[in-house]
Amino acid sequence: MKVVILSGTPKSEGLSASCVSAAVTGLEKAGASAMVIDLCKTSIGCCKVCGDGWGICRDENVCAYGEDGFNEVSMKIAEADALVIQSPVYWGETSEVLKSFLDRFRRCEALKENTALTGREVLLIAAPGGSGNGLLTCLGQMERAVQHMRGHVFDYIGVNRWNKEYKLKAIVAAAEALALRRSTR
């Protein structure tokens, strides 16, 4: 069982980083292989909206600018059995780097008969800092991307500074359950 954890946090410590660590712990507890892809350490940029607004992504299902690391990350997700998406919450949305990746990924995948997420379980984790606001809209944004690519949301977990202690335990349990569920199918 291979699971990719797509992380949109620019920080190596803090709330979002602890969410990623909890997901890794849960996956490894279940005997799964966890691969963390830290999008902030890549050079993946935003969609260039080439052509007439739909470049080759619409018909060829690849990005014309995929050499920036996008195609490599997309392939790793396609080869995985399940996916975990984690993001800090900025202004009620995912981090900019995660949004940019998901926008491009959706353009390349959504019109395919079998997408990289078709039939795959996806665990969504959002971590708002400060006020704790924007959690639901961020999870909704991630949910729409997963649904456009015909993935199945396994669970939604929101973590803030007030519920961190028990929600990190929930992430461990959810990641473990995700891996165990997939390994029995």
C-alpha positions, 0 to 999 in steps of 0.5 A, spaced: 500 500 500 502 506 497 500 513 499 502 520 497 501 525 502 500 532 498 503 537 503 501 545 502 505 548 508 511 552 507 513 551 514 517 545 517 514 546 524 508 548 526 500 546 526 500 543 519 507 540 519 504 536 525 498 534 521 503 531 516 507 527 521 500 524 524 498 522 517 505 519 516 504 515 523 498 512 522 499 510 515 506 506 517 502 503 523 498 500 518 504 498 514 503 502 508 508 506 505 507 514 506 511 518 501 510 526 503 510 531 497 512 538 500 509 542 494 513 548 497 520 545 496 518 544 488 518 549 483 511 547 480 508 554 478 501 556 477 497 554 470 499 558 464 492 558 461 495 557 455 492 556 448 485 559 448 484 557 455 485 550 455 492 548 452 494 541 451 491 539 458 484 538 455 486 533 449 492 530 451 491 530 459 498 533 460 501 540 462 505 543 456 509 546 462 510 540 466 517 540 466 517 544 472 516 538 477 508 538 475 508 531 471 513 528 476 508 529 482 502 527 478 505 521 476 507 519 483 499 520 485 497 516 479 501 510 482 499 511 489 493 507 492 490 513 496 492 520 497 492 525 503 491 532 502 494 537 507 494 544 507 494 550 512 488 555 511 489 562 508 483 566 507 479 560 507 482 557 502 488 552 501 495 555 501 497 558 494 502 552 492 497 547 493 491 551 489 496 552 484 497 544 483 490 542 484 488 547 479 493 544 474 492 537 476 484 538 475 485 541 468 489 535 466 485 529 469 478 531 470 476 530 462 479 523 462 475 517 463 479 514 468 483 519 472 489 519 477 484 519 483 478 515 480 476 510 485 481 512 490 480 514 497 482 521 499 483 524 506 483 531 507 486 535 512 485 543 513 489 547 519 487 554 520 492 558 524 490 564 528 482 565 528 481 558 526 476 561 521 476 558 514 476 551 515 470 549 512 471 553 506 478 550 505 475 543 506 470 544 501 475 547 496 479 540 496 473 536 496 471 539 489 477 538 486 477 531 489 470 530 486 472 533 479 477 527 478 472 522 481 476 520 487 472 519 494 473 523 500 475 518 506 474 523 511 475 531 513 479 533 518 480 540 521 485 542 526 486 548 530 490 550 536 484 549 540 483 542 538 490 540 536 491 535 541 485 530 540 485 532 532 492 529 531 490 523 534 484 523 529 489 524 524 493 518 526 487 514 526 484 516 520 490 515 516 491 508 519 484 506 517 485 509 510 491 504 509 487 498 512 481 499 508 485 500 502 489 494 503 483 489 504 479 491 498 
